[in-house]
């Protein structure tokens, strides 16, 4: 477990800090699907009681990353590779709808702020910080859904997000492929900014479904 955690007590509650810390451990693959959350070690790391730990774990369970066993412990949700295809199909339908709506209703400020998120995502993946890049990528996709103006669409995308992030760890696409997909964000945002709905929708669909195709190619090459 990393020793160089930066504590920002003046800015975040202890539970909030612990939440982000454990979430990063999961999304970096340091704690894998089916493995137990090391609550005692986290408590020692932060020098806190179990109360902030449990608060963070309940948030992570609501998000869909972990499962809390009654009167026992918490484990990371385990997803199987075969879940990738049905999840990608659902995600493609939802996120192309979000792009279509946002192309019509988005403001210049929306597209500017999305562009800044895309730049941050590019910088993180270039540095090789995959966990942070995944989190920023997730935020970007959720922001597209949020700004599309349909609350129900956003809530569904938000619920789906945890499974998307966990599956990325299962699929284990090469870093160069991940860099390529991260770069797609700029093209999608620029198409929306031009009010080119057809291109924006096609680019988002390609962005999501081609990751699945690349996973199948990688899997077929494995011994």
Buried (B, 14 or more C-beta within 10 A) or exposed (E): EEEEBEEEEEEEEBBBBBBBBBBBBBBBBEBBBEEEBBBEEBBEBBEBEEEBBBBBBBBBBEBBBBBBEEEEEBBBBEBEEEEBEEBBEBBBEBBBBBBBBBBEEBEEEBBEBBBEBBEBBBBBBEEEBBBBBBBBBBBBBBBBBBBBBBEEBBEBBBEBBBBBBBBBBBBEBEEEBBBBBBBBBBBBBBBBBEEBBEBBBBBBBBBBBBBBEBBEEBEEEEE
